Amino acid sequence: MKAVLMAGGFGTRIQPLTHSLPKPMVPVVNRPMMEHILERVRGAGIEEVVILLYYMPDAIRDHFGDGSRFGLRLRYVLPDEDFGTAGAVKCAETFLDETFLVLSGDVITDFDLGAITSFHKEKRTPVTITLTRVPNPLQFGVVITDADGRILRFLEKPGWGEVFSDTVNTGIYVLEPEVLARIPRGRPFDFSKDLFPSFLREEVPIYGMCAEGYWRDVGDPDAYRDAVADVLSGKVRLSFPGRRIETDGGELWVEDEGFVPPEGLRVRGRVVLGAGVEVGGAVELEDSVVGRGCRIGDGAVLASSVLWNEVRVGPGARLRRVVLCDRVWVGEAVRMEKGAVVAEGTEVGDRASFERDLMVWPDKKVEPGAVLSANLVWGDKWKKSVFEAGAVEGRTNIELSPEFAAKLGAAMGSILRPNTAILVGRDYLKASRMLKRAFLGGILSTGVDVHDVKMVPVPVTRYKLASFGEVAGVYFQQSPSDSRSTQIVFYDEAGNRIDTGVEKSIERIFFKENFRRVDHSEVGAILELSGIDAFYREGFLREIDADAVRARRFRVVVDLDNGTTGEYLPPLLNALGCRTVVLNAYPDERRLTRRMYDLDRILKQAEDIVGALHADLGFYISPGGQNLRLVDDRGRVRAEHEVLLLILRLLAMVEPEGARAFLPVTAPRVLDGLEPRLRITRGKTTSLRTSELHEYTFVSEAPGKYAFPRFLHAPDAMFAAAKILELLARAGVDASEVLDSLPPFTYERRQIPCPHELKGRVMRRMSEDSVDKEASFVDGVQVLLGDTSVLLLPDPYRPVLHLVVEGPDPAAVSRELAAYENKVRTWLAG
């Protein structure tokens, strides 16, 4: 048997540890991570290994050579491009003429590889995937097997809504050589996204083995520190270099044969010292690793820390949970007692201190006596990744500082062609304006132009992007969940949030600071776009049957919640002949800051005014213009799922050729099959291309977020409000009349607190509990129990699970809701 070692990753998320070396070469107890993997390969009786390179290949080749000093025969393959995991292995096809093992060179594990290969031979399968269970499965491929190990379902790097287990793919595979025939040559192809699903589609049995032992993907600096701590504590079985010396408080592993512990050295736990280390007097070392050629001054204290090579620690310094990369110099009496990651070549002056766990990028200089805080270095949020679902979010002027925004702009501009243009908009908060201006400086420095629409609702920005002129868009707004934070949302040329591939490209440049800098004569220009309101208004009215709305002369109450839509929606409703009462029309930063805690009061006020004025309808439009709530003609605030059903029934009533609707799985099913002219598809809008969205009459992205793709494929509460008026006018009905005519149904939704690290376990138990039931795994796990449906869906951002139960019988819904609440709480308890 042979082995293939994947060693080509960029290591973006673990920056700045990989600033000048590839991730497989990051040291763990003074040896590259990849060396520990090769040791396990050799222990399984495998002697020939093909190493797939891509990023910084010479660093790996120079260290390992032909493999003879490790008892191995090593071959190196360097693909021309990033062909994905399977595509890279295809490049090594000429060497793979027998069963082979595929591993990653950037994980820490003590799995018994021999047991895995034995399992593969026993099953006589073309593919065996090594599995393990983890608290947070989002970064991995989630897998479900039957009792015999046959893989039933597989999903690569899911969102929380797609998590149906905590059993994940470790990236360790055993493959037969005929599998390579399924992999196309010279184009990107992935094991998890492409190859393995092809076996499931063709019902070819492939197997998964849940391995015993330790496995950790060292994906970010925190994971690195935790992995080293696990090695030192004995949680993972790795060999230590050098010889062991027992001490009163623990044990010392030293590589120098002649090393003699200096007088006054105190050791607690397990400490590893590399070759050529010099330790001063009265030094305290606890659960730490010290690399080659380091010097530790008299009286220094080092706890739960990792020093790479040629590091200098001054007398009296106190370091805890610190990673110091190569050639870091730490002065006398420095205090880093709350953690730090300091990249290579950095100098920290005497008596400087770190107020909290911080990161310092390479070759920086911290002045003597300086106090480092979050305002001077990047905060914790940026340790794992910059982006989340196409957006960057952080506390204003802390994680999201002007310096950070400028670098983010330069990183984005560096992936775009010079002389192209991006569209930039914002809400009216001063913080959004400040960060936008800093961001623009970074963009312009790369030779990319900016079309600035200033303060504008989000749907208007996306409408302009969906038309023509720009290659991308960026919008700055207050965070929907935290008034102290700003959210920067990134869009592609069609007005969709950018995908993970674009995110990673921006992050890679951001962390490397490898920005494109154009000549002074090629710096980008800012064009302030005028007339965007008229452009939006023209398209808006073109897609509404204005004559039908005018004929009804609706009396409408609209609460704009002091947002950005005040200059847009009231004139549009006036043009449609509506008699409109507008509440909270003007921007007010103080009210916007309080708004997220006050929505119930705002809706109650709209309800009262609709009732008092005998209005035909009331609308609440969120400050950014994306979310819609409705008060019917009887003065009742209607639940979001009722508004969705209102739109669906109206479409079925007035569309002569029928309507197609794309809905989330949480949407009620009461109308399914009851309306012949209404075809409903359920899923996630993120799974559809823009062209596919345009095939639908109506799209609901989430509760309260509605889109009519003939106008705009993205949520637009302003257009949705006008469209509801048009549908009511064409149908000749009132909203309450339609809502009251719906078939009897009960719809219950609960939130159950659940830590992120337990979500995978709960969803696995839900999947196992559903094996003998009719179930769907489109988004979360949904079980059909006769006429009653039960959906369990993890929240993508908050530590909660959503439990949705629906059916025609209130007693059955109540019974299943209680039953599944109890099940979930039992699964949470263990």
MOWO-V114628 format. One record per helix or strand of 3 or more residues. SS is the DSSP state (H for helix, E for strand). FROM is the first residue (numbers start at 1). LEN is the number of residues. Records with the same first field share a line. If there is no record, write none. Layout:
SS = FROM-LEN + FROM-LEN
This chain:
E = 2-6 + 48-6 + 73-6 + 100-5 + 107-3 + 127-7 + 141-5 + 150-6 + 167-9 + 207-4 + 215-3 + 243-4 + 250-5 + 266-8 + 284-7 + 301-3 + 318-3 + 322-3 + 340-3 + 358-3 + 391-6 + 421-6 + 449-7 + 472-7 + 485-8 + 526-3 + 555-5 + 579-5 + 617-5 + 628-4 + 659-5 + 678-5 + 698-5 + 705-4 + 746-8 + 774-3 + 781-5 + 788-7 + 800-8
H = 12-3 + 23-3 + 33-11 + 57-8 + 68-3 + 84-7 + 93-3 + 113-11 + 137-3 + 160-3 + 177-6 + 191-11 + 221-13 + 380-4 + 402-13 + 430-15 + 458-8 + 500-13 + 520-3 + 532-11 + 546-7 + 569-7 + 589-7 + 599-15 + 640-15 + 685-3 + 690-4 + 717-15 + 735-6 + 756-14 + 810-20
